[in-house]
Structures are given as C-alpha cells and as structure tokens.
Amino acid sequence: MADTLIRSANIVSMDDTVDDLPRGDILVRDDRIVEIGAQIDAPEGAEIVEAEGMIAMPGFVNAHIHTWQTPLRGIAADWTLGQYLRAMHAGLAGFFKPEDISTGNYFGAINQIASGTTTLVDWCHNNPAPDHTDAAIDGLMDSGIRAVFLHGSPKPDPKPGQKHFSEVPMPKGEVERLRNGRLSSDDALVTMGLAVLGPQLAVWDVCEEDFQLARETGLRASMHISGAMRTPDGLERLAALGLLGPQVNIVHGNILTDDQLHMLSDLGVTFTLTPEVELQMGFGDPLTARLRKIGGRISIGSDIESAMAGDMFAVTRFALQAARHYDNLEAIRETGASPPEMTIPTREALSWATIEGARMVGLDDRIGSLTPGKQADIVLLDATKPNMFPPLEPVASILFHAGVGNVDSVMIAGTFRKRGGELCDLPARRDPAILARTGERILSEFNRAQSAHG
C-alpha cells in the first residue's frame, strides 16, 4: 500500500456530507481517499505533501470536449455554426490521419490535466475507421487522464453512391469490438460511451438503432441538439420505446420546448451546456435557468477545442455569469428591477463543473467530490499567488480569482500527474512540435484541396 498525506490544505469537498475545512488533511491510500480531517496522523512511510496556502478541491470534469480538434486551435473563433459544420466536419476533419487524432487527444488531454481537469468526456466524432478510433484512445491513455471516450460518427459530404451521414447508424461491429476489448471495463481510467447522432442529425431508423445499441451494450449515449430536428418527434418516440433515461445525455438543447424539458428531466436525462459556444454560434439562451426551475441536472464543458479554451475556471465562470445575466434580465422585464439577491450561488456553479459532471457520466460514486471512499482525483491550487490571495471565501476564490496558473498539483486516481506546477509521471511524453506540424499540415492540405476545387 502507498499512503500520501496532503497536510494543512484549505479543503473544498463539494460533498454535502463532508465539511469544508479552512485547514485540514487528506489521507490517500493507493487510489482512494481514506480520510479527511482537521489533523490526521501520518501512517508510517507515508509521503507528506505540505499544502499550507493551497486550496484542495475535486478535479474538474470537462463534460463535453471535442479533443481531436486540438491541432486546429483558434481557427473557429470567428465561425458561425454553419461555417463550423462546413469547414470542420465536411472539410478539415477528412484530412486527419489516425496519428493526428492521437496527437490531438494527447495534447488536448495533458492541457486539461495542466488546467486542473481530472476527467474529460471526449466527444470523438472524427473516427471514420478503426485505426482512427484506436489512435484516439491511445492519445487519452498516454496522457494519464481519466476519460470517457464517446465513440461518434464523422459527418462528411457523401461521395457518389454513398449515403448521407444521417442515414448511417453507429458501426455495431466496431462498438462491440471496443466494448469487448480494450474498453470493456467500466472501472478503468478510460471508459466508453456513445456519441450518437440523435433526432437532430439522424433519420428515425438510425436514431432508434443507435439507442437500441446503447442499451444492448450498456453504454451511455450523448447527443447534440442545437438546431432544427431531422426527426422532429424523435425524442417523444424514443421515450415511448423506453430508450431515454439517466444513461442519456443531451448537449446544448437550447431549442427544446418546456414540455420536452419536463419530459426529459422527469426521465432522468442529463444536460451538458457549453454557453460560450452556444452564445457565439446562435443556439439561443443556454438552458441553465429553465433547467434549474424544474430541477434538471446540469453539467458543463468547453466544447470545440478549435475555438474555445479548455480552461474549466473560465468555462464555469462564463456559464455562471451568463445564467445570472439571464436571470437579471428576466427580473427586470417582470418587475422593473434586478433581483434583490443573487439567483445562483457560486457553490452551485462549481458543482456543475465537478460532482454534476461526474453524475452525467455515471461516475459520481467514484469521483466529483472529496469524499472518503472515492478515488483520489484532487487538485491543489496555490492561493498564495497575488491573483488569489487572500482566499477569504474559497469557493468564490476558485471561480472568480483562480486560473490555470494557480494549478500547482493534480492527482488522478492517487497518482500525481502535475506537481509543483509541472506535469509529471505521464504514461508517455511526446514532443509538442508534433502538434504544431500536425495542424500546419492539415490546414495546408485542406487549403490546397479548396483551391483545386475553385
């Protein structure tokens, strides 16, 4: 057994049954938190981590990120949704080789670790062949991050004789190959789910087949809903077949009606919001306020790595302030004045990025809070730095003052992947120059193809 005692930290547990402590200790044994208290005697041979001046918090859960786009950072910053779909999915995606997907996932994942994220939900929808899928998983595993790999579907323009992507179901044989092979365990650091097309992007037969596959394989299914529905009554038909429930996740959902939200929430469907992308690309008001009114489950993510920083401090802050702004405007419309009290507390917003993200992927019994018995996914923030000091209100300090530069240490399943501000003990080390060369080559090949077609 290996014991690690994190000593004298300012502890934010995000567990209603575990008190926050302005000064406390966390004992980790192997991959588990075994004790949290004001003062814990160090077991013989334990490694002592002095954390005075640090805030200890559960690692962020980035509940929606297209990690494969990491080599193309920044190119989508000024794109509308239509431009993104055309240039990325019908264009650039087709120039990714398997090794490019691996490169994107690896460097995207280690950036998440460096930024305080211990779990990412990798919504991988550029895997046209098994080699691409395997490479994507390799990139995640080589980083040492905890990840849920959601197997998705590419969306190219069909070539002559090919079906439109909306008519192509998930490759059952490929899903079963992964589920019965390298992603068979639900207890591993990298686990599996499905990134399905859903009613917005698929004809009904494909929609039904994909959700039946998710049920047969015991996998969670996540779908985008960000625009007009190809199968307008698809959600209702899926519900009638008993295919919607806590194992199903909807990303965005801004256009859903109140009746649909009530139906989905009553069935236990979870929601992942990415307000920064949603506001840029015209999806409509984020669902935050409407979901909170009906008790719906909210998690948050950074979304497209080609446009938005995968920085969960910024993601959470943006999500919270966008929701407060919506509430303020609603109150002004109804009463002529802003609310007398803040409508959303900071702790609730931090829960979207921690325990609620864990709940979205069914890992809330394992991660998402600092709780004895859970796996040790712990982040230490240096609160002595000028941007945070003094952390009089630790949760507010995390949300409104902290940033990536404060992430001193990151522990995932009991192993430090970042220590003293530096990445460490990664399963593999790759040359960052590969990432730059990958992006440059993909853009060059895409631009040449565009020129050739006039």
Secondary structure by P-SEA (a helix, b strand, c coil): cbbbbbcccccccccccccccccbbbbbccccccccccccccccbbbbbbcccbbbbcccccccccccccccccccccccaaaaaaaccccccccccaaaaaaaaaaaaaaaaaaccccccccccccccaaaaaaaaaaaaaaccccbbbbbbbbcccccccccccccccaaaaaaaaaaccccccccccbbbbbccccccccaaaaaaaaaaaaaabbbbbbbccccccccaaaaaaaaaccccccbbbcccccccaaaaaaaaaabbbbbbbaaaaaaacccccaaaaaaaabbbbbbcccccccccccaaaaaaaaaaaaaaaaaaaaaaacccccccccccaaaaaaaacaaaaaaacccccccccccccccbbbbbccccccccccccaaaaaccccccccccbbbccccccccccccccccbbbbaaaaaaaaaaaaaaaaaaaaaac
